[in-house]
Amino acid sequence: MKQTSLPIIDIKKYGGKQVAIVAGKIIASGDTSGEVLRAAKRKLPHATWRDILLVSVPKGLTVVYRI
């Protein structure tokens, strides 16, 4: 499996949104996954679905501790 580099995602800017990542760069963001995928395909029409990583960004930093 190919290793993908993930960018540092600014939670203040992208919190609560979906983002599309291609080659380690955020290329599109939006409220729904369909909206983000359409924007990503407009920007990079030759990118395959395997090239696009869709990530849901949490609204804030949440830490879960296991006791």
PyMOL Python script that loads the backbone (N, CA, C, O; Angstrom):
from pymol import cmd

cmd.read_pdbstr("""\
ATOM      1  N   MET A   1       0.836  -1.179   0.000  1.00  0.00           N
ATOM      2  CA  MET A   1       0.000   0.000   0.000  1.00  0.00           C
ATOM      3  C   MET A   1       0.881   1.243   0.000  1.00  0.00           C
ATOM      4  O   MET A   1       1.897   1.293   0.694  1.00  0.00           O
ATOM      5  N   LYS A   2       0.489   2.236  -0.777  1.00  0.00           N
ATOM      6  CA  LYS A   2       1.255   3.461  -0.905  1.00  0.00           C
ATOM      7  C   LYS A   2       1.084   4.344   0.325  1.00  0.00           C
ATOM      8  O   LYS A   2      -0.036   4.561   0.787  1.00  0.00           O
ATOM      9  N   GLN A   3       2.182   4.846   0.850  1.00  0.00           N
ATOM     10  CA  GLN A   3       2.154   5.721   2.022  1.00  0.00           C
ATOM     11  C   GLN A   3       1.767   7.133   1.580  1.00  0.00           C
ATOM     12  O   GLN A   3       2.369   7.671   0.650  1.00  0.00           O
ATOM     13  N   THR A   4       0.785   7.733   2.223  1.00  0.00           N
ATOM     14  CA  THR A   4       0.322   9.068   1.891  1.00  0.00           C
ATOM     15  C   THR A   4       0.735  10.029   2.991  1.00  0.00           C
ATOM     16  O   THR A   4       0.555   9.746   4.175  1.00  0.00           O
ATOM     17  N   SER A   5       1.292  11.168   2.593  1.00  0.00           N
ATOM     18  CA  SER A   5       1.648  12.164   3.596  1.00  0.00           C
ATOM     19  C   SER A   5       0.417  13.024   3.875  1.00  0.00           C
ATOM     20  O   SER A   5      -0.288  13.437   2.954  1.00  0.00           O
ATOM     21  N   LEU A   6       0.175  13.281   5.132  1.00  0.00           N
ATOM     22  CA  LEU A   6      -0.961  14.096   5.538  1.00  0.00           C
ATOM     23  C   LEU A   6      -0.474  15.476   5.961  1.00  0.00           C
ATOM     24  O   LEU A   6       0.508  15.585   6.696  1.00  0.00           O
ATOM     25  N   PRO A   7      -1.142  16.523   5.510  1.00  0.00           N
ATOM     26  CA  PRO A   7      -0.760  17.864   5.931  1.00  0.00           C
ATOM     27  C   PRO A   7      -1.268  18.137   7.347  1.00  0.00           C
ATOM     28  O   PRO A   7      -2.129  17.425   7.863  1.00  0.00           O
ATOM     29  N   ILE A   8      -0.726  19.159   7.948  1.00  0.00           N
ATOM     30  CA  ILE A   8      -1.247  19.616   9.239  1.00  0.00           C
ATOM     31  C   ILE A   8      -2.513  20.403   8.935  1.00  0.00           C
ATOM     32  O   ILE A   8      -2.479  21.385   8.194  1.00  0.00           O
ATOM     33  N   ILE A   9      -3.631  19.970   9.509  1.00  0.00           N
ATOM     34  CA  ILE A   9      -4.921  20.586   9.212  1.00  0.00           C
ATOM     35  C   ILE A   9      -5.273  21.582  10.307  1.00  0.00           C
ATOM     36  O   ILE A   9      -5.311  21.228  11.485  1.00  0.00           O
ATOM     37  N   ASP A  10      -5.529  22.827   9.920  1.00  0.00           N
ATOM     38  CA  ASP A  10      -5.885  23.888  10.848  1.00  0.00           C
ATOM     39  C   ASP A  10      -7.333  23.697  11.296  1.00  0.00           C
ATOM     40  O   ASP A  10      -8.259  23.856  10.500  1.00  0.00           O
ATOM     41  N   ILE A  11      -7.525  23.355  12.565  1.00  0.00           N
ATOM     42  CA  ILE A  11      -8.868  23.090  13.079  1.00  0.00           C
ATOM     43  C   ILE A  11      -9.710  24.361  13.129  1.00  0.00           C
ATOM     44  O   ILE A  11     -10.930  24.295  12.976  1.00  0.00           O
ATOM     45  N   LYS A  12      -9.083  25.514  13.339  1.00  0.00           N
ATOM     46  CA  LYS A  12      -9.839  26.770  13.350  1.00  0.00           C
ATOM     47  C   LYS A  12     -10.445  27.056  11.982  1.00  0.00           C
ATOM     48  O   LYS A  12     -11.548  27.594  11.886  1.00  0.00           O
ATOM     49  N   LYS A  13      -9.724  26.696  10.926  1.00  0.00           N
ATOM     50  CA  LYS A  13     -10.193  26.961   9.562  1.00  0.00           C
ATOM     51  C   LYS A  13     -11.120  25.868   9.038  1.00  0.00           C
ATOM     52  O   LYS A  13     -12.131  26.166   8.404  1.00  0.00           O
ATOM     53  N   TYR A  14     -10.781  24.599   9.299  1.00  0.00           N
ATOM     54  CA  TYR A  14     -11.504  23.477   8.717  1.00  0.00           C
ATOM     55  C   TYR A  14     -12.341  22.691   9.717  1.00  0.00           C
ATOM     56  O   TYR A  14     -12.899  21.656   9.352  1.00  0.00           O
ATOM     57  N   GLY A  15     -12.449  23.138  10.955  1.00  0.00           N
ATOM     58  CA  GLY A  15     -13.182  22.397  11.980  1.00  0.00           C
ATOM     59  C   GLY A  15     -14.640  22.162  11.614  1.00  0.00           C
ATOM     60  O   GLY A  15     -15.347  23.102  11.251  1.00  0.00           O
ATOM     61  N   GLY A  16     -15.094  20.921  11.707  1.00  0.00           N
ATOM     62  CA  GLY A  16     -16.470  20.570  11.398  1.00  0.00           C
ATOM     63  C   GLY A  16     -16.743  20.406   9.914  1.00  0.00           C
ATOM     64  O   GLY A  16     -17.899  20.271   9.514  1.00  0.00           O
ATOM     65  N   LYS A  17     -15.711  20.416   9.095  1.00  0.00           N
ATOM     66  CA  LYS A  17     -15.873  20.306   7.644  1.00  0.00           C
ATOM     67  C   LYS A  17     -15.239  19.026   7.117  1.00  0.00           C
ATOM     68  O   LYS A  17     -14.543  18.315   7.842  1.00  0.00           O
ATOM     69  N   GLN A  18     -15.491  18.751   5.858  1.00  0.00           N
ATOM     70  CA  GLN A  18     -14.847  17.670   5.129  1.00  0.00           C
ATOM     71  C   GLN A  18     -13.751  18.316   4.280  1.00  0.00           C
ATOM     72  O   GLN A  18     -13.949  19.404   3.739  1.00  0.00           O
ATOM     73  N   VAL A  19     -12.609  17.661   4.160  1.00  0.00           N
ATOM     74  CA  VAL A  19     -11.539  18.157   3.300  1.00  0.00           C
ATOM     75  C   VAL A  19     -11.068  17.034   2.379  1.00  0.00           C
ATOM     76  O   VAL A  19     -11.100  15.858   2.740  1.00  0.00           O
ATOM     77  N   ALA A  20     -10.632  17.424   1.184  1.00  0.00           N
ATOM     78  CA  ALA A  20     -10.067  16.485   0.224  1.00  0.00           C
ATOM     79  C   ALA A  20      -8.570  16.744   0.147  1.00  0.00           C
ATOM     80  O   ALA A  20      -8.136  17.883  -0.023  1.00  0.00           O
ATOM     81  N   ILE A  21      -7.786  15.680   0.272  1.00  0.00           N
ATOM     82  CA  ILE A  21      -6.331  15.780   0.253  1.00  0.00           C
ATOM     83  C   ILE A  21      -5.804  14.964  -0.920  1.00  0.00           C
ATOM     84  O   ILE A  21      -6.173  13.804  -1.103  1.00  0.00           O
ATOM     85  N   VAL A  22      -4.934  15.588  -1.712  1.00  0.00           N
ATOM     86  CA  VAL A  22      -4.270  14.905  -2.824  1.00  0.00           C
ATOM     87  C   VAL A  22      -2.794  15.247  -2.741  1.00  0.00           C
ATOM     88  O   VAL A  22      -2.423  16.419  -2.684  1.00  0.00           O
ATOM     89  N   ALA A  23      -1.961  14.230  -2.734  1.00  0.00           N
ATOM     90  CA  ALA A  23      -0.499  14.387  -2.699  1.00  0.00           C
ATOM     91  C   ALA A  23      -0.050  15.250  -1.520  1.00  0.00           C
ATOM     92  O   ALA A  23       0.879  16.048  -1.648  1.00  0.00           O
ATOM     93  N   GLY A  24      -0.715  15.087  -0.367  1.00  0.00           N
ATOM     94  CA  GLY A  24      -0.302  15.787   0.840  1.00  0.00           C
ATOM     95  C   GLY A  24      -0.745  17.238   0.928  1.00  0.00           C
ATOM     96  O   GLY A  24      -0.273  17.970   1.799  1.00  0.00           O
ATOM     97  N   LYS A  25      -1.655  17.680   0.031  1.00  0.00           N
ATOM     98  CA  LYS A  25      -2.145  19.057   0.057  1.00  0.00           C
ATOM     99  C   LYS A  25      -3.667  19.059   0.090  1.00  0.00           C
ATOM    100  O   LYS A  25      -4.318  18.237  -0.556  1.00  0.00           O
ATOM    101  N   ILE A  26      -4.225  19.998   0.857  1.00  0.00           N
ATOM    102  CA  ILE A  26      -5.676  20.157   0.909  1.00  0.00           C
ATOM    103  C   ILE A  26      -6.089  20.896  -0.357  1.00  0.00           C
ATOM    104  O   ILE A  26      -5.647  22.018  -0.603  1.00  0.00           O
ATOM    105  N   ILE A  27      -6.944  20.256  -1.162  1.00  0.00           N
ATOM    106  CA  ILE A  27      -7.340  20.891  -2.424  1.00  0.00           C
ATOM    107  C   ILE A  27      -8.782  21.374  -2.416  1.00  0.00           C
ATOM    108  O   ILE A  27      -9.157  22.195  -3.254  1.00  0.00           O
ATOM    109  N   ALA A  28      -9.606  20.880  -1.483  1.00  0.00           N
ATOM    110  CA  ALA A  28     -11.001  21.309  -1.418  1.00  0.00           C
ATOM    111  C   ALA A  28     -11.532  21.100  -0.011  1.00  0.00           C
ATOM    112  O   ALA A  28     -11.062  20.225   0.717  1.00  0.00           O
ATOM    113  N   SER A  29     -12.516  21.908   0.367  1.00  0.00           N
ATOM    114  CA  SER A  29     -13.181  21.744   1.658  1.00  0.00           C
ATOM    115  C   SER A  29     -14.637  22.153   1.512  1.00  0.00           C
ATOM    116  O   SER A  29     -14.992  22.923   0.620  1.00  0.00           O
ATOM    117  N   GLY A  30     -15.475  21.628   2.402  1.00  0.00           N
ATOM    118  CA  GLY A  30     -16.890  21.960   2.365  1.00  0.00           C
ATOM    119  C   GLY A  30     -17.640  21.256   3.472  1.00  0.00           C
ATOM    120  O   GLY A  30     -17.053  20.559   4.300  1.00  0.00           O
ATOM    121  N   ASP A  31     -18.951  21.450   3.474  1.00  0.00           N
ATOM    122  CA  ASP A  31     -19.781  20.884   4.537  1.00  0.00           C
ATOM    123  C   ASP A  31     -20.178  19.440   4.279  1.00  0.00           C
ATOM    124  O   ASP A  31     -20.360  18.677   5.228  1.00  0.00           O
ATOM    125  N   THR A  32     -20.317  19.046   3.015  1.00  0.00           N
ATOM    126  CA  THR A  32     -20.712  17.675   2.701  1.00  0.00           C
ATOM    127  C   THR A  32     -19.638  17.000   1.861  1.00  0.00           C
ATOM    128  O   THR A  32     -18.867  17.664   1.168  1.00  0.00           O
ATOM    129  N   SER A  33     -19.596  15.684   1.931  1.00  0.00           N
ATOM    130  CA  SER A  33     -18.584  14.947   1.178  1.00  0.00           C
ATOM    131  C   SER A  33     -18.819  15.050  -0.328  1.00  0.00           C
ATOM    132  O   SER A  33     -17.860  15.113  -1.097  1.00  0.00           O
ATOM    133  N   GLY A  34     -20.070  15.069  -0.754  1.00  0.00           N
ATOM    134  CA  GLY A  34     -20.373  15.211  -2.175  1.00  0.00           C
ATOM    135  C   GLY A  34     -19.871  16.526  -2.740  1.00  0.00           C
ATOM    136  O   GLY A  34     -19.299  16.571  -3.829  1.00  0.00           O
ATOM    137  N   GLU A  35     -20.090  17.598  -1.987  1.00  0.00           N
ATOM    138  CA  GLU A  35     -19.629  18.930  -2.385  1.00  0.00           C
ATOM    139  C   GLU A  35     -18.108  18.963  -2.507  1.00  0.00           C
ATOM    140  O   GLU A  35     -17.572  19.541  -3.452  1.00  0.00           O
ATOM    141  N   VAL A  36     -17.426  18.355  -1.570  1.00  0.00           N
ATOM    142  CA  VAL A  36     -15.960  18.345  -1.557  1.00  0.00           C
ATOM    143  C   VAL A  36     -15.416  17.511  -2.721  1.00  0.00           C
ATOM    144  O   VAL A  36     -14.465  17.921  -3.386  1.00  0.00           O
ATOM    145  N   LEU A  37     -16.009  16.354  -2.965  1.00  0.00           N
ATOM    146  CA  LEU A  37     -15.544  15.513  -4.068  1.00  0.00           C
ATOM    147  C   LEU A  37     -15.764  16.179  -5.424  1.00  0.00           C
ATOM    148  O   LEU A  37     -14.915  16.066  -6.309  1.00  0.00           O
ATOM    149  N   ARG A  38     -16.887  16.870  -5.599  1.00  0.00           N
ATOM    150  CA  ARG A  38     -17.120  17.588  -6.857  1.00  0.00           C
ATOM    151  C   ARG A  38     -16.093  18.700  -7.049  1.00  0.00           C
ATOM    152  O   ARG A  38     -15.584  18.889  -8.153  1.00  0.00           O
ATOM    153  N   ALA A  39     -15.786  19.433  -5.983  1.00  0.00           N
ATOM    154  CA  ALA A  39     -14.784  20.507  -6.077  1.00  0.00           C
ATOM    155  C   ALA A  39     -13.401  19.938  -6.368  1.00  0.00           C
ATOM    156  O   ALA A  39     -12.639  20.527  -7.135  1.00  0.00           O
ATOM    157  N   ALA A  40     -13.072  18.809  -5.767  1.00  0.00           N
ATOM    158  CA  ALA A  40     -11.773  18.185  -6.001  1.00  0.00           C
ATOM    159  C   ALA A  40     -11.650  17.714  -7.445  1.00  0.00           C
ATOM    160  O   ALA A  40     -10.596  17.879  -8.060  1.00  0.00           O
ATOM    161  N   LYS A  41     -12.721  17.124  -7.998  1.00  0.00           N
ATOM    162  CA  LYS A  41     -12.683  16.666  -9.389  1.00  0.00           C
ATOM    163  C   LYS A  41     -12.626  17.841 -10.366  1.00  0.00           C
ATOM    164  O   LYS A  41     -12.059  17.709 -11.450  1.00  0.00           O
ATOM    165  N   ARG A  42     -13.207  18.990  -9.998  1.00  0.00           N
ATOM    166  CA  ARG A  42     -13.094  20.190 -10.848  1.00  0.00           C
ATOM    167  C   ARG A  42     -11.664  20.701 -10.881  1.00  0.00           C
ATOM    168  O   ARG A  42     -11.162  21.095 -11.933  1.00  0.00           O
ATOM    169  N   LYS A  43     -11.006  20.694  -9.718  1.00  0.00           N
ATOM    170  CA  LYS A  43      -9.633  21.193  -9.639  1.00  0.00           C
ATOM    171  C   LYS A  43      -8.640  20.240 -10.279  1.00  0.00           C
ATOM    172  O   LYS A  43      -7.703  20.673 -10.951  1.00  0.00           O
ATOM    173  N   LEU A  44      -8.838  18.944 -10.075  1.00  0.00           N
ATOM    174  CA  LEU A  44      -7.932  17.931 -10.622  1.00  0.00           C
ATOM    175  C   LEU A  44      -8.750  16.892 -11.390  1.00  0.00           C
ATOM    176  O   LEU A  44      -9.019  15.814 -10.860  1.00  0.00           O
ATOM    177  N   PRO A  45      -9.147  17.192 -12.621  1.00  0.00           N
ATOM    178  CA  PRO A  45     -10.018  16.267 -13.356  1.00  0.00           C
ATOM    179  C   PRO A  45      -9.360  14.936 -13.702  1.00  0.00           C
ATOM    180  O   PRO A  45     -10.059  13.949 -13.933  1.00  0.00           O
ATOM    181  N   HIS A  46      -8.030  14.888 -13.741  1.00  0.00           N
ATOM    182  CA  HIS A  46      -7.347  13.643 -14.088  1.00  0.00           C
ATOM    183  C   HIS A  46      -7.024  12.784 -12.865  1.00  0.00           C
ATOM    184  O   HIS A  46      -6.497  11.681 -13.010  1.00  0.00           O
ATOM    185  N   ALA A  47      -7.329  13.270 -11.676  1.00  0.00           N
ATOM    186  CA  ALA A  47      -7.076  12.488 -10.461  1.00  0.00           C
ATOM    187  C   ALA A  47      -8.098  11.356 -10.370  1.00  0.00           C
ATOM    188  O   ALA A  47      -9.282  11.552 -10.646  1.00  0.00           O
ATOM    189  N   THR A  48      -7.632  10.182  -9.983  1.00  0.00           N
ATOM    190  CA  THR A  48      -8.545   9.059  -9.803  1.00  0.00           C
ATOM    191  C   THR A  48      -9.109   9.105  -8.382  1.00  0.00           C
ATOM    192  O   THR A  48      -8.629   9.855  -7.533  1.00  0.00           O
ATOM    193  N   TRP A  49     -10.128   8.295  -8.145  1.00  0.00           N
ATOM    194  CA  TRP A  49     -10.740   8.267  -6.813  1.00  0.00           C
ATOM    195  C   TRP A  49      -9.766   7.744  -5.773  1.00  0.00           C
ATOM    196  O   TRP A  49      -9.896   8.071  -4.593  1.00  0.00           O
ATOM    197  N   ARG A  50      -8.803   6.946  -6.175  1.00  0.00           N
ATOM    198  CA  ARG A  50      -7.789   6.445  -5.238  1.00  0.00           C
ATOM    199  C   ARG A  50      -6.823   7.535  -4.804  1.00  0.00           C
ATOM    200  O   ARG A  50      -6.223   7.436  -3.734  1.00  0.00           O
ATOM    201  N   ASP A  51      -6.663   8.570  -5.616  1.00  0.00           N
ATOM    202  CA  ASP A  51      -5.738   9.658  -5.297  1.00  0.00           C
ATOM    203  C   ASP A  51      -6.310  10.629  -4.271  1.00  0.00           C
ATOM    204  O   ASP A  51      -5.560  11.319  -3.581  1.00  0.00           O
ATOM    205  N   ILE A  52      -7.637  10.683  -4.170  1.00  0.00           N
ATOM    206  CA  ILE A  52      -8.299  11.666  -3.305  1.00  0.00           C
ATOM    207  C   ILE A  52      -8.591  11.036  -1.949  1.00  0.00           C
ATOM    208  O   ILE A  52      -9.267  10.012  -1.861  1.00  0.00           O
ATOM    209  N   LEU A  53      -8.075  11.659  -0.896  1.00  0.00           N
ATOM    210  CA  LEU A  53      -8.344  11.213   0.472  1.00  0.00           C
ATOM    211  C   LEU A  53      -9.342  12.181   1.093  1.00  0.00           C
ATOM    212  O   LEU A  53      -9.068  13.376   1.196  1.00  0.00           O
ATOM    213  N   LEU A  54     -10.488  11.674   1.503  1.00  0.00           N
ATOM    214  CA  LEU A  54     -11.533  12.484   2.116  1.00  0.00           C
ATOM    215  C   LEU A  54     -11.441  12.342   3.627  1.00  0.00           C
ATOM    216  O   LEU A  54     -11.480  11.232   4.158  1.00  0.00           O
ATOM    217  N   VAL A  55     -11.318  13.476   4.322  1.00  0.00           N
ATOM    218  CA  VAL A  55     -11.140  13.473   5.775  1.00  0.00           C
ATOM    219  C   VAL A  55     -12.204  14.355   6.412  1.00  0.00           C
ATOM    220  O   VAL A  55     -12.463  15.465   5.946  1.00  0.00           O
ATOM    221  N   SER A  56     -12.810  13.861   7.466  1.00  0.00           N
ATOM    222  CA  SER A  56     -13.746  14.644   8.257  1.00  0.00           C
ATOM    223  C   SER A  56     -12.973  15.244   9.433  1.00  0.00           C
ATOM    224  O   SER A  56     -12.423  14.510  10.255  1.00  0.00           O
ATOM    225  N   VAL A  57     -12.931  16.563   9.513  1.00  0.00           N
ATOM    226  CA  VAL A  57     -12.160  17.255  10.545  1.00  0.00           C
ATOM    227  C   VAL A  57     -13.072  17.512  11.745  1.00  0.00           C
ATOM    228  O   VAL A  57     -14.170  18.042  11.578  1.00  0.00           O
ATOM    229  N   PRO A  58     -12.633  17.144  12.953  1.00  0.00           N
ATOM    230  CA  PRO A  58     -13.467  17.396  14.140  1.00  0.00           C
ATOM    231  C   PRO A  58     -13.585  18.893  14.413  1.00  0.00           C
ATOM    232  O   PRO A  58     -12.738  19.680  13.991  1.00  0.00           O
ATOM    233  N   LYS A  59     -14.650  19.278  15.128  1.00  0.00           N
ATOM    234  CA  LYS A  59     -14.875  20.695  15.431  1.00  0.00           C
ATOM    235  C   LYS A  59     -13.858  21.245  16.420  1.00  0.00           C
ATOM    236  O   LYS A  59     -13.557  22.439  16.398  1.00  0.00           O
ATOM    237  N   GLY A  60     -13.337  20.404  17.271  1.00  0.00           N
ATOM    238  CA  GLY A  60     -12.364  20.848  18.254  1.00  0.00           C
ATOM    239  C   GLY A  60     -11.461  19.704  18.635  1.00  0.00           C
ATOM    240  O   GLY A  60     -11.677  18.561  18.231  1.00  0.00           O
ATOM    241  N   LEU A  61     -10.467  20.011  19.402  1.00  0.00           N
ATOM    242  CA  LEU A  61      -9.569  18.970  19.857  1.00  0.00           C
ATOM    243  C   LEU A  61     -10.241  18.188  20.975  1.00  0.00           C
ATOM    244  O   LEU A  61     -10.679  18.763  21.972  1.00  0.00           O
ATOM    245  N   THR A  62     -10.317  16.908  20.808  1.00  0.00           N
ATOM    246  CA  THR A  62     -10.919  16.035  21.800  1.00  0.00           C
ATOM    247  C   THR A  62      -9.914  14.971  22.174  1.00  0.00           C
ATOM    248  O   THR A  62      -9.328  14.324  21.305  1.00  0.00           O
ATOM    249  N   VAL A  63      -9.716  14.791  23.447  1.00  0.00           N
ATOM    250  CA  VAL A  63      -8.796  13.785  23.920  1.00  0.00           C
ATOM    251  C   VAL A  63      -9.596  12.725  24.670  1.00  0.00           C
ATOM    252  O   VAL A  63     -10.376  13.053  25.565  1.00  0.00           O
ATOM    253  N   VAL A  64      -9.409  11.468  24.313  1.00  0.00           N
ATOM    254  CA  VAL A  64     -10.092  10.368  24.971  1.00  0.00           C
ATOM    255  C   VAL A  64      -9.066   9.568  25.753  1.00  0.00           C
ATOM    256  O   VAL A  64      -8.070   9.100  25.202  1.00  0.00           O
ATOM    257  N   TYR A  65      -9.320   9.419  27.034  1.00  0.00           N
ATOM    258  CA  TYR A  65      -8.417   8.664  27.895  1.00  0.00           C
ATOM    259  C   TYR A  65      -9.045   7.322  28.198  1.00  0.00           C
ATOM    260  O   TYR A  65     -10.250   7.233  28.432  1.00  0.00           O
ATOM    261  N   ARG A  66      -8.245   6.292  28.195  1.00  0.00           N
ATOM    262  CA  ARG A  66      -8.720   4.970  28.558  1.00  0.00           C
ATOM    263  C   ARG A  66      -8.293   4.707  29.996  1.00  0.00           C
ATOM    264  O   ARG A  66      -7.119   4.832  30.344  1.00  0.00           O
ATOM    265  N   ILE A  67      -9.250   4.348  30.809  1.00  0.00           N
ATOM    266  CA  ILE A  67      -8.959   4.121  32.232  1.00  0.00           C
ATOM    267  C   ILE A  67      -8.931   2.645  32.505  1.00  0.00           C
ATOM    268  O   ILE A  67      -8.703   2.232  33.641  1.00  0.00           O
TER     269      ILE A  67
END
""", "prot")
cmd.dss("prot")
cmd.show_as("cartoon", "prot")
cmd.util.cbc("prot")
cmd.orient("prot")
